[in-house]
Structure formats: C-alpha cells, structure tokens
Amino acid sequence: MKKWILDLLKCNKTEIRISKNDRYTGEPFSGIVICNGRRYYIRKGILLLISKEYLKMVSQIKGLYEALPEAPWKAFKNEWIRHMRLIHLEMLYDALN
C-alpha cells in the first residue's frame, strides 16, 4: 500500500488486512483497510474510497443504464433519460467530494 494513499485518508489508527497480493508486484490485490473505524475495500489492487452501501447503489444504477438500448441515449427529449442523467451526474459529484 502506498504511503500517500494512507496520508490522504488522514488515519489516526490504521489496520490493513490483505487477503491476496499481486504475484508480480507484491502490492495488495484484495483486502480491507480500516481507518478510524471506517472500512475501505481493496479490489483488484484499487483502494475503494466509497462505502459499500454507496457502491451497491451505484452498481444498481449502472445496471439500469446498461439495460437500456443504445438508441434512447441519443434522444434528448426523453424526460426519463434526462432525469437519470441528472441523478448520475449528482452521484459523480458526491463521489468526487
């Protein structure tokens, strides 16, 4: 785990549980980082800074997007598509903040 990532989290108390390391680099491939009582998951070598509940909600919305045929995305007059795009944009802003 890179030190700058842990510095970004500003942890007073850090616990790292690695379940699998990358066989080439030796970096953590999967596991959990517990920082100030919050859990952050490592998946495929990437530390997820989004809570598990929020990630579940985002994946459900992603599934809705993927279920849509390609043609409606080009339809700007469709109110439902516009509504879903605004929700998606708001979630991206929340995730970045």
N, CA, C and O atoms as CSV, one atom per row, in Angstrom:
chain,resi,resn,atom,element,x,y,z
A,1,MET,N,N,0.860,-1.177,0.000
A,1,MET,CA,C,0.000,0.000,0.000
A,1,MET,C,C,0.902,1.234,0.000
A,1,MET,O,O,1.835,1.339,0.797
A,2,LYS,N,N,0.613,2.143,-0.887
A,2,LYS,CA,C,1.407,3.370,-0.985
A,2,LYS,C,C,1.123,4.278,0.204
A,2,LYS,O,O,-0.021,4.417,0.637
A,3,LYS,N,N,2.181,4.894,0.724
A,3,LYS,CA,C,2.052,5.747,1.902
A,3,LYS,C,C,1.173,6.965,1.638
A,3,LYS,O,O,0.435,7.394,2.525
A,4,TRP,N,N,1.241,7.531,0.427
A,4,TRP,CA,C,0.450,8.730,0.128
A,4,TRP,C,C,-1.048,8.450,0.178
A,4,TRP,O,O,-1.836,9.347,0.479
A,5,ILE,N,N,-1.446,7.215,-0.112
A,5,ILE,CA,C,-2.873,6.874,-0.033
A,5,ILE,C,C,-3.329,6.920,1.422
A,5,ILE,O,O,-4.392,7.459,1.728
A,6,LEU,N,N,-2.532,6.360,2.308
A,6,LEU,CA,C,-2.880,6.381,3.731
A,6,LEU,C,C,-2.820,7.803,4.277
A,6,LEU,O,O,-3.607,8.161,5.154
A,7,ASP,N,N,-1.894,8.617,3.768
A,7,ASP,CA,C,-1.838,10.027,4.171
A,7,ASP,C,C,-3.088,10.778,3.715
A,7,ASP,O,O,-3.575,11.665,4.416
A,8,LEU,N,N,-3.603,10.421,2.538
A,8,LEU,CA,C,-4.817,11.043,2.015
A,8,LEU,C,C,-6.014,10.770,2.928
A,8,LEU,O,O,-6.877,11.632,3.090
A,9,LEU,N,N,-6.068,9.591,3.517
A,9,LEU,CA,C,-7.170,9.226,4.402
A,9,LEU,C,C,-7.079,9.893,5.773
A,9,LEU,O,O,-8.072,9.956,6.498
A,10,LYS,N,N,-5.891,10.394,6.134
A,10,LYS,CA,C,-5.658,11.050,7.432
A,10,LYS,C,C,-6.080,10.145,8.596
A,10,LYS,O,O,-6.923,10.502,9.419
A,11,CYS,N,N,-5.472,8.983,8.631
A,11,CYS,CA,C,-5.814,7.989,9.656
A,11,CYS,C,C,-5.006,8.209,10.928
A,11,CYS,O,O,-3.791,8.400,10.878
A,12,ASN,N,N,-5.692,8.181,12.070
A,12,ASN,CA,C,-5.003,8.155,13.349
A,12,ASN,C,C,-4.589,6.718,13.683
A,12,ASN,O,O,-3.502,6.473,14.205
A,13,LYS,N,N,-5.474,5.789,13.372
A,13,LYS,CA,C,-5.217,4.380,13.619
A,13,LYS,C,C,-5.552,3.614,12.348
A,13,LYS,O,O,-6.676,3.687,11.850
A,14,THR,N,N,-4.582,2.882,11.826
A,14,THR,CA,C,-4.760,2.155,10.580
A,14,THR,C,C,-4.526,0.673,10.803
A,14,THR,O,O,-3.573,0.269,11.469
A,15,GLU,N,N,-5.419,-0.133,10.232
A,15,GLU,CA,C,-5.258,-1.585,10.239
A,15,GLU,C,C,-5.470,-2.061,8.805
A,15,GLU,O,O,-6.466,-1.710,8.172
A,16,ILE,N,N,-4.541,-2.854,8.296
A,16,ILE,CA,C,-4.637,-3.351,6.926
A,16,ILE,C,C,-4.694,-4.870,6.965
A,16,ILE,O,O,-3.825,-5.525,7.543
A,17,ARG,N,N,-5.734,-5.421,6.340
A,17,ARG,CA,C,-5.883,-6.881,6.238
A,17,ARG,C,C,-5.833,-7.251,4.757
A,17,ARG,O,O,-6.761,-6.961,4.002
A,18,ILE,N,N,-4.766,-7.878,4.365
A,18,ILE,CA,C,-4.569,-8.261,2.973
A,18,ILE,C,C,-4.964,-9.729,2.815
A,18,ILE,O,O,-4.479,-10.592,3.546
A,19,SER,N,N,-5.853,-10.003,1.850
A,19,SER,CA,C,-6.231,-11.388,1.600
A,19,SER,C,C,-5.493,-11.976,0.405
A,19,SER,O,O,-5.367,-13.195,0.285
A,20,LYS,N,N,-4.998,-11.099,-0.488
A,20,LYS,CA,C,-4.264,-11.585,-1.653
A,20,LYS,C,C,-3.342,-10.490,-2.160
A,20,LYS,O,O,-3.735,-9.326,-2.232
A,21,ASN,N,N,-2.105,-10.863,-2.514
A,21,ASN,CA,C,-1.148,-9.926,-3.099
A,21,ASN,C,C,-1.007,-10.195,-4.588
A,21,ASN,O,O,-1.221,-11.317,-5.045
A,22,ASP,N,N,-0.644,-9.161,-5.345
A,22,ASP,CA,C,-0.359,-9.318,-6.764
A,22,ASP,C,C,0.907,-10.158,-6.905
A,22,ASP,O,O,1.902,-9.901,-6.228
A,23,ARG,N,N,0.872,-11.145,-7.766
A,23,ARG,CA,C,2.024,-12.059,-7.853
A,23,ARG,C,C,3.247,-11.438,-8.511
A,23,ARG,O,O,4.361,-11.930,-8.331
A,24,TYR,N,N,3.056,-10.360,-9.275
A,24,TYR,CA,C,4.191,-9.737,-9.946
A,24,TYR,C,C,4.782,-8.575,-9.144
A,24,TYR,O,O,6.000,-8.479,-9.000
A,25,THR,N,N,3.942,-7.711,-8.632
A,25,THR,CA,C,4.440,-6.528,-7.925
A,25,THR,C,C,4.489,-6.698,-6.417
A,25,THR,O,O,5.214,-5.977,-5.732
A,26,GLY,N,N,3.719,-7.653,-5.894
A,26,GLY,CA,C,3.657,-7.841,-4.447
A,26,GLY,C,C,2.723,-6.865,-3.749
A,26,GLY,O,O,2.543,-6.940,-2.533
A,27,GLU,N,N,2.120,-5.940,-4.514
A,27,GLU,CA,C,1.167,-4.984,-3.953
A,27,GLU,C,C,-0.122,-5.703,-3.550
A,27,GLU,O,O,-0.448,-6.749,-4.113
A,28,PRO,N,N,-0.859,-5.150,-2.579
A,28,PRO,CA,C,-2.141,-5.764,-2.187
A,28,PRO,C,C,-3.105,-5.813,-3.373
A,28,PRO,O,O,-3.302,-4.812,-4.063
A,29,PHE,N,N,-3.703,-6.983,-3.604
A,29,PHE,CA,C,-4.663,-7.161,-4.687
A,29,PHE,C,C,-6.095,-7.134,-4.164
A,29,PHE,O,O,-7.004,-6.639,-4.830
A,30,SER,N,N,-6.280,-7.675,-2.957
A,30,SER,CA,C,-7.592,-7.609,-2.316
A,30,SER,C,C,-7.408,-7.613,-0.813
A,30,SER,O,O,-6.449,-8.181,-0.291
A,31,GLY,N,N,-8.347,-6.967,-0.117
A,31,GLY,CA,C,-8.284,-6.886,1.332
A,31,GLY,C,C,-9.095,-5.709,1.845
A,31,GLY,O,O,-9.962,-5.175,1.153
A,32,ILE,N,N,-8.791,-5.318,3.078
A,32,ILE,CA,C,-9.520,-4.241,3.743
A,32,ILE,C,C,-8.527,-3.320,4.445
A,32,ILE,O,O,-7.557,-3.782,5.045
A,33,VAL,N,N,-8.778,-2.018,4.363
A,33,VAL,CA,C,-8.040,-1.028,5.147
A,33,VAL,C,C,-9.051,-0.436,6.128
A,33,VAL,O,O,-10.082,0.096,5.717
A,34,ILE,N,N,-8.754,-0.529,7.418
A,34,ILE,CA,C,-9.621,0.048,8.442
A,34,ILE,C,C,-8.927,1.297,8.958
A,34,ILE,O,O,-7.836,1.235,9.525
A,35,CYS,N,N,-9.584,2.436,8.749
A,35,CYS,CA,C,-9.009,3.737,9.092
A,35,CYS,C,C,-10.014,4.487,9.957
A,35,CYS,O,O,-11.118,4.798,9.510
A,36,ASN,N,N,-9.629,4.773,11.193
A,36,ASN,CA,C,-10.514,5.489,12.129
A,36,ASN,C,C,-11.890,4.836,12.230
A,36,ASN,O,O,-12.901,5.529,12.339
A,37,GLY,N,N,-11.931,3.515,12.194
A,37,GLY,CA,C,-13.180,2.777,12.335
A,37,GLY,C,C,-13.959,2.583,11.045
A,37,GLY,O,O,-14.956,1.862,11.043
A,38,ARG,N,N,-13.535,3.203,9.944
A,38,ARG,CA,C,-14.220,3.024,8.649
A,38,ARG,C,C,-13.485,1.986,7.821
A,38,ARG,O,O,-12.257,1.913,7.848
A,39,ARG,N,N,-14.238,1.188,7.088
A,39,ARG,CA,C,-13.657,0.141,6.245
A,39,ARG,C,C,-13.596,0.603,4.792
A,39,ARG,O,O,-14.575,1.103,4.238
A,40,TYR,N,N,-12.432,0.423,4.196
A,40,TYR,CA,C,-12.222,0.678,2.782
A,40,TYR,C,C,-11.743,-0.622,2.161
A,40,TYR,O,O,-10.826,-1.256,2.684
A,41,TYR,N,N,-12.347,-1.024,1.060
A,41,TYR,CA,C,-12.024,-2.307,0.450
A,41,TYR,C,C,-11.016,-2.136,-0.677
A,41,TYR,O,O,-11.017,-1.133,-1.390
A,42,ILE,N,N,-10.155,-3.138,-0.820
A,42,ILE,CA,C,-9.196,-3.185,-1.915
A,42,ILE,C,C,-9.720,-4.248,-2.880
A,42,ILE,O,O,-9.873,-5.412,-2.510
A,43,ARG,N,N,-9.991,-3.839,-4.114
A,43,ARG,CA,C,-10.466,-4.770,-5.126
A,43,ARG,C,C,-9.603,-4.628,-6.374
A,43,ARG,O,O,-9.448,-3.535,-6.919
A,44,LYS,N,N,-9.061,-5.721,-6.804
A,44,LYS,CA,C,-8.197,-5.758,-7.991
A,44,LYS,C,C,-7.078,-4.731,-7.895
A,44,LYS,O,O,-6.714,-4.104,-8.890
A,45,GLY,N,N,-6.535,-4.561,-6.696
A,45,GLY,CA,C,-5.412,-3.667,-6.490
A,45,GLY,C,C,-5.774,-2.204,-6.322
A,45,GLY,O,O,-4.886,-1.358,-6.214
A,46,ILE,N,N,-7.069,-1.888,-6.297
A,46,ILE,CA,C,-7.515,-0.500,-6.184
A,46,ILE,C,C,-8.229,-0.304,-4.859
A,46,ILE,O,O,-9.140,-1.060,-4.523
A,47,LEU,N,N,-7.818,0.709,-4.106
A,47,LEU,CA,C,-8.475,1.040,-2.847
A,47,LEU,C,C,-9.747,1.824,-3.154
A,47,LEU,O,O,-9.689,2.901,-3.747
A,48,LEU,N,N,-10.890,1.285,-2.750
A,48,LEU,CA,C,-12.179,1.931,-2.999
A,48,LEU,C,C,-12.480,2.881,-1.844
A,48,LEU,O,O,-12.604,2.449,-0.699
A,49,LEU,N,N,-12.595,4.149,-2.137
A,49,LEU,CA,C,-12.853,5.157,-1.118
A,49,LEU,C,C,-14.338,5.459,-0.971
A,49,LEU,O,O,-14.718,6.468,-0.377
A,50,ILE,N,N,-15.172,4.585,-1.513
A,50,ILE,CA,C,-16.621,4.734,-1.446
A,50,ILE,C,C,-17.149,3.639,-0.532
A,50,ILE,O,O,-16.675,2.504,-0.583
A,51,SER,N,N,-18.130,3.972,0.308
A,51,SER,CA,C,-18.674,2.979,1.232
A,51,SER,C,C,-19.354,1.846,0.470
A,51,SER,O,O,-19.783,2.018,-0.671
A,52,LYS,N,N,-19.444,0.691,1.115
A,52,LYS,CA,C,-20.035,-0.485,0.488
A,52,LYS,C,C,-21.495,-0.241,0.096
A,52,LYS,O,O,-21.930,-0.684,-0.966
A,53,GLU,N,N,-22.260,0.465,0.949
A,53,GLU,CA,C,-23.661,0.742,0.665
A,53,GLU,C,C,-23.790,1.649,-0.560
A,53,GLU,O,O,-24.634,1.415,-1.425
A,54,TYR,N,N,-22.954,2.676,-0.629
A,54,TYR,CA,C,-22.999,3.606,-1.746
A,54,TYR,C,C,-22.582,2.897,-3.036
A,54,TYR,O,O,-23.160,3.131,-4.097
A,55,LEU,N,N,-21.579,2.034,-2.932
A,55,LEU,CA,C,-21.109,1.275,-4.082
A,55,LEU,C,C,-22.211,0.361,-4.608
A,55,LEU,O,O,-22.355,0.194,-5.819
A,56,LYS,N,N,-22.993,-0.234,-3.696
A,56,LYS,CA,C,-24.102,-1.102,-4.097
A,56,LYS,C,C,-25.157,-0.294,-4.851
A,56,LYS,O,O,-25.683,-0.752,-5.865
A,57,MET,N,N,-25.466,0.906,-4.357
A,57,MET,CA,C,-26.449,1.759,-5.007
A,57,MET,C,C,-25.959,2.164,-6.398
A,57,MET,O,O,-26.731,2.151,-7.357
A,58,VAL,N,N,-24.692,2.520,-6.507
A,58,VAL,CA,C,-24.130,2.927,-7.789
A,58,VAL,C,C,-24.165,1.763,-8.775
A,58,VAL,O,O,-24.463,1.964,-9.952
A,59,SER,N,N,-23.868,0.556,-8.315
A,59,SER,CA,C,-23.868,-0.586,-9.227
A,59,SER,C,C,-25.279,-0.903,-9.709
A,59,SER,O,O,-25.452,-1.367,-10.836
A,60,GLN,N,N,-26.298,-0.659,-8.869
A,60,GLN,CA,C,-27.674,-0.864,-9.304
A,60,GLN,C,C,-28.045,0.129,-10.396
A,60,GLN,O,O,-28.703,-0.235,-11.370
A,61,ILE,N,N,-27.627,1.380,-10.238
A,61,ILE,CA,C,-27.909,2.385,-11.259
A,61,ILE,C,C,-27.140,2.060,-12.537
A,61,ILE,O,O,-27.649,2.258,-13.640
A,62,LYS,N,N,-25.924,1.565,-12.387
A,62,LYS,CA,C,-25.137,1.161,-13.551
A,62,LYS,C,C,-25.865,0.068,-14.328
A,62,LYS,O,O,-25.886,0.076,-15.559
A,63,GLY,N,N,-26.460,-0.870,-13.596
A,63,GLY,CA,C,-27.218,-1.931,-14.243
A,63,GLY,C,C,-28.397,-1.402,-15.035
A,63,GLY,O,O,-28.706,-1.910,-16.112
A,64,LEU,N,N,-29.062,-0.375,-14.500
A,64,LEU,CA,C,-30.170,0.237,-15.232
A,64,LEU,C,C,-29.686,0.887,-16.526
A,64,LEU,O,O,-30.337,0.771,-17.565
A,65,TYR,N,N,-28.553,1.565,-16.462
A,65,TYR,CA,C,-28.001,2.178,-17.659
A,65,TYR,C,C,-27.640,1.130,-18.705
A,65,TYR,O,O,-27.914,1.304,-19.892
A,66,GLU,N,N,-27.025,0.048,-18.258
A,66,GLU,CA,C,-26.595,-0.981,-19.196
A,66,GLU,C,C,-27.774,-1.718,-19.818
A,66,GLU,O,O,-27.651,-2.263,-20.914
A,67,ALA,N,N,-28.915,-1.741,-19.131
A,67,ALA,CA,C,-30.094,-2.426,-19.656
A,67,ALA,C,C,-30.791,-1.630,-20.756
A,67,ALA,O,O,-31.577,-2.189,-21.522
A,68,LEU,N,N,-30.513,-0.345,-20.838
A,68,LEU,CA,C,-31.149,0.491,-21.862
A,68,LEU,C,C,-30.544,0.209,-23.234
A,68,LEU,O,O,-29.334,0.014,-23.357
A,69,PRO,N,N,-31.395,0.189,-24.269
A,69,PRO,CA,C,-30.837,0.087,-25.618
A,69,PRO,C,C,-30.074,1.363,-25.969
A,69,PRO,O,O,-30.273,2.406,-25.346
A,70,GLU,N,N,-29.212,1.272,-26.956
A,70,GLU,CA,C,-28.347,2.406,-27.297
A,70,GLU,C,C,-29.127,3.611,-27.818
A,70,GLU,O,O,-28.756,4.751,-27.537
A,71,ALA,N,N,-30.185,3.382,-28.558
A,71,ALA,CA,C,-30.926,4.477,-29.203
A,71,ALA,C,C,-31.472,5.525,-28.223
A,71,ALA,O,O,-31.371,6.714,-28.525
A,72,PRO,N,N,-32.054,5.150,-27.050
A,72,PRO,CA,C,-32.606,6.197,-26.178
A,72,PRO,C,C,-31.577,7.207,-25.679
A,72,PRO,O,O,-31.942,8.330,-25.331
A,73,TRP,N,N,-30.297,6.831,-25.637
A,73,TRP,CA,C,-29.286,7.771,-25.152
A,73,TRP,C,C,-29.129,8.950,-26.092
A,73,TRP,O,O,-28.648,10.015,-25.705
A,74,LYS,N,N,-29.544,8.743,-27.335
A,74,LYS,CA,C,-29.445,9.824,-28.303
A,74,LYS,C,C,-30.701,10.700,-28.292
A,74,LYS,O,O,-30.733,11.755,-28.926
A,75,ALA,N,N,-31.712,10.265,-27.583
A,75,ALA,CA,C,-32.982,11.004,-27.531
A,75,ALA,C,C,-32.934,12.012,-26.388
A,75,ALA,O,O,-33.076,11.635,-25.224
A,76,PHE,N,N,-32.736,13.280,-26.707
A,76,PHE,CA,C,-32.626,14.311,-25.681
A,76,PHE,C,C,-33.983,14.763,-25.159
A,76,PHE,O,O,-34.051,15.426,-24.123
A,77,LYS,N,N,-35.067,14.419,-25.854
A,77,LYS,CA,C,-36.390,14.856,-25.443
A,77,LYS,C,C,-37.046,13.901,-24.457
A,77,LYS,O,O,-38.118,14.198,-23.931
A,78,ASN,N,N,-36.428,12.778,-24.205
A,78,ASN,CA,C,-36.991,11.793,-23.293
A,78,ASN,C,C,-36.769,12.259,-21.848
A,78,ASN,O,O,-35.626,12.383,-21.408
A,79,GLU,N,N,-37.843,12.514,-21.121
A,79,GLU,CA,C,-37.763,13.039,-19.746
A,79,GLU,C,C,-37.110,12.045,-18.785
A,79,GLU,O,O,-36.343,12.445,-17.909
A,80,TRP,N,N,-37.405,10.766,-18.940
A,80,TRP,CA,C,-36.840,9.762,-18.036
A,80,TRP,C,C,-35.325,9.691,-18.191
A,80,TRP,O,O,-34.597,9.620,-17.201
A,81,ILE,N,N,-34.851,9.710,-19.443
A,81,ILE,CA,C,-33.403,9.676,-19.699
A,81,ILE,C,C,-32.743,10.918,-19.117
A,81,ILE,O,O,-31.676,10.820,-18.511
A,82,ARG,N,N,-33.355,12.079,-19.290
A,82,ARG,CA,C,-32.803,13.321,-18.739
A,82,ARG,C,C,-32.732,13.239,-17.214
A,82,ARG,O,O,-31.744,13.653,-16.608
A,83,HIS,N,N,-33.780,12.706,-16.606
A,83,HIS,CA,C,-33.818,12.543,-15.149
A,83,HIS,C,C,-32.688,11.613,-14.681
A,83,HIS,O,O,-31.995,11.925,-13.713
A,84,MET,N,N,-32.503,10.485,-15.356
A,84,MET,CA,C,-31.450,9.537,-14.967
A,84,MET,C,C,-30.060,10.144,-15.152
A,84,MET,O,O,-29.161,9.895,-14.349
A,85,ARG,N,N,-29.884,10.933,-16.197
A,85,ARG,CA,C,-28.588,11.583,-16.404
A,85,ARG,C,C,-28.282,12.571,-15.282
A,85,ARG,O,O,-27.138,12.665,-14.837
A,86,LEU,N,N,-29.291,13.309,-14.822
A,86,LEU,CA,C,-29.081,14.255,-13.728
A,86,LEU,C,C,-28.733,13.521,-12.429
A,86,LEU,O,O,-27.863,13.967,-11.681
A,87,ILE,N,N,-29.399,12.414,-12.163
A,87,ILE,CA,C,-29.075,11.617,-10.971
A,87,ILE,C,C,-27.648,11.101,-11.066
A,87,ILE,O,O,-26.898,11.141,-10.090
A,88,HIS,N,N,-27.278,10.619,-12.239
A,88,HIS,CA,C,-25.931,10.101,-12.449
A,88,HIS,C,C,-24.889,11.193,-12.223
A,88,HIS,O,O,-23.878,10.955,-11.562
A,89,LEU,N,N,-25.123,12.374,-12.761
A,89,LEU,CA,C,-24.197,13.494,-12.587
A,89,LEU,C,C,-24.067,13.880,-11.114
A,89,LEU,O,O,-22.965,14.146,-10.635
A,90,GLU,N,N,-25.191,13.911,-10.395
A,90,GLU,CA,C,-25.177,14.246,-8.969
A,90,GLU,C,C,-24.379,13.214,-8.169
A,90,GLU,O,O,-23.642,13.575,-7.251
A,91,MET,N,N,-24.524,11.944,-8.513
A,91,MET,CA,C,-23.771,10.897,-7.815
A,91,MET,C,C,-22.279,11.017,-8.084
A,91,MET,O,O,-21.464,10.780,-7.192
A,92,LEU,N,N,-21.918,11.382,-9.303
A,92,LEU,CA,C,-20.488,11.583,-9.617
A,92,LEU,C,C,-19.918,12.735,-8.784
A,92,LEU,O,O,-18.817,12.628,-8.243
A,93,TYR,N,N,-20.672,13.841,-8.683
A,93,TYR,CA,C,-20.227,14.961,-7.858
A,93,TYR,C,C,-20.062,14.538,-6.397
A,93,TYR,O,O,-19.076,14.894,-5.751
A,94,ASP,N,N,-21.036,13.774,-5.878
A,94,ASP,CA,C,-20.960,13.308,-4.477
A,94,ASP,C,C,-19.733,12.423,-4.283
A,94,ASP,O,O,-19.023,12.555,-3.287
A,95,ALA,N,N,-19.485,11.530,-5.222
A,95,ALA,CA,C,-18.345,10.626,-5.108
A,95,ALA,C,C,-17.021,11.395,-5.122
A,95,ALA,O,O,-16.095,11.056,-4.385
A,96,LEU,N,N,-16.937,12.415,-5.948
A,96,LEU,CA,C,-15.706,13.203,-6.015
A,96,LEU,C,C,-15.500,14.064,-4.787
A,96,LEU,O,O,-14.363,14.312,-4.384
A,97,ASN,N,N,-16.592,14.523,-4.187
A,97,ASN,CA,C,-16.478,15.334,-2.972
A,97,ASN,C,C,-16.178,14.445,-1.799
A,97,ASN,O,O,-16.043,14.931,-0.676
